[in-house]
C-alpha cells in the first residue's frame, strides 16, 4: 500500500509533491526533517523517504513517511553503538578515525546505492499513483547517493515520470573541488590568493590516485543500479552537488572560506533557526532551574559540552571539560552525553565537581540560549546550533567532517579549535577561558547569527523551490 497524503488535499492549487531523500544518519536527518517540516507548514505536500529507525521523528514533523528498502534502510544508532553485535567490520572500533571513515564511505554511501535507487523509484511510483497530475520535486540531502543513477543514465520504469526538478541540500561542509582548498581532510591551509595553487593541485592529484578504489566502487554500484555511465572526475570532487538543478548550502558566507570557483547553481540558504517549541521542552533535568534562572541572577557562566551521537566516549571531551572548569566557582558545566540512558563511567573514586551537571540527553536549543561557551567535537550540526544561538565555541574533533568544520570555525573567529579529538585538560581550560573572557569571539558569532537571520533559512529554501518550479 502506497502513502496517503497527510498534509493538504488533492484539490489544492499546489501542483507539486515534494519528496525528500536523505543520508540515513542522525546528523543529516535532523536538519533535513526540519526543512521538510517547515515546507509542510507552509502548505507544500511533503513526503520523506527515510530509515524506519527514524520513522517516529519524521512523522512527528507532519510529513508523510516512506520507508527505504533493503540495505538502504540503515539504523545509524545501532551501527555506531559499541555494543552492536554485528559491527560494519570486525575491527571497526580499533581502527583510526580515518580507517573508520573509509569503512563508513563504503558501507553507508556506496554499497546501498542500488537499494536506494530502488527505493527512490518506488517512492516516485507511489506519488504518481496518488495523483498522476502532480509533478514531483526531489530535495536530496547531498550525501544521499541513491539519486545519482538518475544522472548517469539509469532508466525509470515505463510510464513513470521523471521528477520536475532536483535540488541538493548540503547539511555539511561541501565535498567539492576548489583551487583554493585541498581535498577534504587534508592539512594544507586555505589559499585565498592562489599563491600556493601548485601545492593544492598536487594534493588533488594525490587524492585522485589514492581514491581510485572508492571511485571504482561508486561506478560499479551505479552500473549495478542501472546507470549507463559512471563518474569521470575525482571521487568526492563535487558529483554529489553539481548534478542537481540547484545546490543549496546550509550555512552563512561568513563561516566559509571565500572562493572564486563555486558552481553556478550554488547558493547559501542560511542556518536552521533555533527551535522554540510552543509546548515547551518536555521533561527537563531536575537541576534545570539552576541553568535557566539562578545563573542569570548570580552572574554564573554556563559552559555546555557534548560529543554528538557518534563519538560518545566521554573521556575524549566531556570529562576533560568538566575537570578543566572544576575550580571555577563562577562557572557551571552542563554535560550532555548524547544517548538516552547513558551515564558517566566511574571516576576512580573521585566525585564529580560540584559545579558539574550531567544529563543523558538534552536538546541543544533548550540549553544554548543560557550558555556562555559551547564545547563540542565539531559536527556541522553542533556548529550550526552554536551560530543560531550566538554562542562562541571550543571545538575538539577529528573524523568525518569535524576537522573541516574546525578549520572554518577558527577562520570565522567564532571560537577556538583545539586541533585534536582528545585534548588535555589544561588545553581545554585555556580555550574555554579564552571564549569566556575575550569579547571578540562572542561578537563574531553574533555577526554570523545575524547573517543567518537575514538569510531566513526556510524562506530561502522555499524561494529556491518556487524558482525551480517556475
Secondary structure, 3 states (H helix, E strand, C coil): CCCCCCCCCCCCCCCEEEEEECCCCHHHHHHHHHHHHHHHHCCCEEEEEECHHHHHHHHHCCCEEEECCHHHCCCHHHHCCCCCCCCCCCCHHHCCHHHHHHHHHHHHHHCCHHHHHHHHHHHHHHHHHHCCCCEEEEEEECCCCCCHHHHCCCCCCCCCCCCCEEEEEECCCCCCCECCECCCCCCCCCCCCCCCHHHHHHHHHHHHHHCHHHHHHHHHHHHHCCCCCCCCCCCCCCHHHHCCCEEEECECHHHCCCCCCCCCCEEECECCCCCCCCCCCCCCCCCHHHHHHHHHHHCCEEEEEECCCCCCCCCCCHHHHHHHCCCCCCEEEEEECCCCCCCCCCCCCCCCCCCEEEECCCCHHHHHHHCCEEEECCCHHHHHHHHHHCCCEEECCCCCCHHHHHHHHHHHCCEEECCCCCCCHHHHHHHHHHHHHCHHHHHHHHHHHHHHHHHCHHHHHHHHHHHHHC
